[in-house]
Amino acid sequence: MSYSLKELREKLDEKLSNLGIDLKFRQNPEYASILWEIQGLIDQMNTSKENEAITVTEENGEISFSWPSPTGENYSMSISASSPDTFKCVFANEKREFMSDGKIIKGKNFIEKVANVDKNGLVTLTTNGAMLNNNDCAINEYNIDSWSESKKYTSQGVMYERLYTDSIREKLYGDIDRLDANSALVIQRNAKAMQDNYDTMMLLQRKKLDIARVLYVDKVRNVKYNAETLLNQNYGLRDMILQTDFDYPQDVVISPLSKEQIEKMIETETNPLVAEGLRDFAANRESYYYNSAEATDFIRDGFSETQNISR
């Protein structure tokens, strides 16, 4: 079966359902966000003028297409379901630049999104990424920057855990032309390996409606932070987003909220199911108090007043 990229974009939910994806996915409010993230990867290709001309193939349980852009980049994407409770989307692009000295700079970018729903309706979205190039490399040598992010949601679509890890650029030996997503993402696909080999790590765990535990580790700068913090509410509380001015503070005080304050926060969520899930995390928020000066597990090591830490 084949159809246009325009049809895939307009009927992405229907096309994924044709792959046999479990109904529990569609019942979770986070499912729509996953579709939005896949659409975002397609947006990176800048195909808007070619959506009707690009042919998408659907066969053997996989949706796929490729597109050589006018700017010289080769794009491809595949979406497949290994089982009713797991599906993935793999995005790739490749570009070559011809330098004045005759050298060819080759670059590849791979992004993989794997979505899983368990028997209780809990959804996990894992995104793995790798960027490769042969800039300033010897023959059969290439640079690689890799990262991974895992986001976990309750059956009501409320994020309760978010883990991000990345590794600083390293040089590896091999023919960059022969590297595909399977070889470039092999470490990121191994969760245990990423947990052991990261250079920086950020873990957020929801404690209450508007509070998360933050664990940040930077092995390169020898920095560690462990504390609770108030979440950014500019985009609601469905996801866990840090305050825009979050700077790993030494002094953190979180006071109890009134019933009225709690309800006002929950009422900003337009999806009734998500709002119900947020209300579960609001339990005992009226009496919840945190002070980093009194917390036995508070850690702020390796920071200086002028140190710039990226997140």
N, C-alpha and C positions, 0 to 999 in steps of 0.2 A: 504494500500500500504506500502511496506517496501523496503529498499535498504540499501546499505552500507554507513558508515560514509565517506568513500572515495568519493562516488558519491555525497553526500551532499556537501562536501568541493569543489569538482570540478565544481558543478552546483548550487551553492548557490543562485545565481541570479535567475535562472530558477525555483528553488524550492520555493523561496519567491513569485515569480510571480504567481505560482500555488495557493497561498493562497488568491489571489485576490487583491494584493497591487496596489494602484493607480499608473498609468503611470507617474504622476507628480514626484513621488519619483525617478524613473529611469532617468528622465530628469535632475534632479539636480545633479551637480558634487559631492555633499557631499554623495550621495547614495553609491558610491564606497567605501568611507571611512567608512561608517556604516557597510558594508559587511566585510571590513578589520577588524573592531573592533570585530565583531562576530567571525571571524576566529581566532582572537587573544585569545578569551576566550577558544576556542577549543584547541589552542596551549598549554594553561596552563595544559591541561589534559595529555600531553605527550603521545598521542595515536598513534604516527606515525607508529609504528610497528603493530598496531592493527586496522588501518583504514578500512581494507577490512573485518575484522571479526566482527566489531561492527555493530549491526543492528539498523537502524533508522526507526521509524514508522511514517507514515503520515496518520492521520485520523481525522475526525471532525474538520478540519481547523487548526490542530496543528501538528507540526513536533517535535518529541521528541526522545531521546535516553538516556540510562544510561550505566555506565561502572565502574565496580569495578577494580581499578588498582592493579598491582602486589605489589605496595608499601603500600597497605592498605587503600587507599583513595577511597571513593565512589563518583563518579561524575555523574551529570545529566544535561541535557539542554533541554529546550523547546522553540520553536519559534511559535508564533501565531499572527493572525491579527484579532483584534476586529472589524475593519471596513476597507474599502479600503484605508483610510488615516492614519491609525495607526497600527503599529505592534510592538511586543516586543520579546525580547530574555531573558530568565531567566537561569542563570548558578548557579549551586550549587555543593559544595563538602563537604564531611564530613570525619573526621579522628579521630581515637581513639588511644591514647598512654597508654600503661600499665606501670605504675610506679613501682619502686622496693618495695614500701610500700603497693602495692596492689590496689592503687587508679587508676581509669581510667580517664584520661584527655580527654574530648570530645571537638572537635572543629568543627565549621560549618562556611562556607563562602558563602554568597549569593551576586550575582551581577545581576542587571536587567538593560537592555537597552530598552528604549521606544522611538521609532521614530514616528514623526508625521509631516504630510505636510498639510498646509492649502490651501484654494482655490486660493491663490495668488502664490503658489509654495514655500512658506517659510517653511524651514525644522527646526524642533527642535529635538535634541537628548538629552534625559535625562538618566543619569546613576545613579542608586541607589545602595549602597553597605552596607553590614552589616557583621561584623566578630564577632562570638560568641565563648566562651569557658567557661569551669567551673573550670579553674585554680584558686586555692586559694579561692574557694567558698564553702559555706555550702551546705547542701542537698537542692535541688530545688532552687538553686540560680545560676546565670550565669552572665558573663561579656559580654558587647556588645559595639562595636565601630561602629559608623554609619557615613555615608557621602553621599553626593549627588552632582551631577554636571549636569548643563544644558548648552547646546551649541546651539546657534541659527544662522541659515544661511539664506542669501538672496536666491532668486530663481536662482541666478547665482553661488551659492556655496561659497559665501564669509561670513565668520563668522563675525557677528556684535555684539554679546553679549555672554559672558561666565560667569557663576555663579557657584561657588564652595562653599559648606558649609559642615562642619563636627562637630561632637560632641565628647568630650573627653569620655573615657571609664566610663561606669557606671554599677552598679550591679542591676539586676532585679530579681524578683522572678518568678519561673516557671520551668517546666521540659524541659530541653534543648533538650531531645530526641523528644519531641512533636512539636518543633518549625520548621516551614517550611518557605518558602520565603514570603508567605502572612502575617505571623505574625511578622517575623523579619524585614520586610521592610515597615510596616504599616505607620510609621512616615514619612519616606523618600518619600513615595508616595503622601503624603499630602504636597504640596508645601508651603501652608500657615504655616503649623506646622513647617517645616524646617526653614522657614524664621524667625519664632519667637523663636525657641528653639536651634539654632546653638550656638556653642562656638566660632568658627572662620568662617569668611566669606570673600571671594574674588570675587569681581565683576569687569569684564572688559567690557567696552563699546567702540566700535570703533568710534573715532571722525573723523579721516582722514585715508588716505591710509596706513600710517605708524605710526599712533598715536592712543592711547587708553586712556580712562579715567580709573584710578585704584581706587577702593574703597576697603580698607581692614579693617576689624574689628576683633579684638581678645578680647572677653569679659573676658577671664581668666586673661590675662596680662593687661587688660584695655588699649589697644592700638587701635589707629585709624589713617588711612591714606587716603587722598583724593587728587589726583593730576592727571595730564596728564603725559604720558611717551611715549618714542619712543619704538616701538616693535622690537623684535628680528627678523632679516631677514635671519637667517641661513637656515631656512626651508621654505623660501618664506613668503608671506603675506596673504595667503588664510586664515590661522588660526591666532589667536591672542596669541602670546607667549611672555612672558616677557624676557628681557635681562638676560643672565645667571648671571650677576653680579648685578642684581637689588637689592638694599638694602634700598628701601623706602627713597630716598634722600630728603634732605631739599631744595637744590637748583636745580631747573629744568628749563632749558632754551631750547626751541625748536624754531629753526629758519626756515624761509621760504626756499623752495627748488626751483631750476631752473626747467624749462621744461625738460631739458635733464636729470637731476637727477630723476625726476618723471618717465619719460619714461623708464629709465634704470631699475627702481624697477619693473615696470609693466611687462617689457619684460622677467623677470626671470620666470614668470608664463607660463607654457607650455599649459595649457588648455585655449583656446580662450574665452570660456564663463566666466570663472573665471577672466581672464584678463580684460574683459569688465566690470565685476562687480567691480573690483578694481579701474578701471578708474573712475567710478562713485564716489568713495570715495576720489578721487584725486582732486575733484573740489575745487578751491580756495586754494589749498595747496601752490601755489606760493607766497601767501600773508599771510599765516597762521603763527601766532607767539604766543608763550606761555612763560610766565615767572612766576614761582611759587611765587616770591616775590611780584608780582603785582596782582595775582589771589585772588579774594575775597573769593573763596570757597576752597582754599588750606588748608589742615589740616594735621598736623603731631604731634599727641599727644601720650604721654606715652612711647616714644622711648628713649633709652640711647645709648651711643656710643658703649657699649659692649654687648648690648642686641642682642640675636640671635633669629630671627623670622623665623619660617619655613613657606614655601608656598606650 
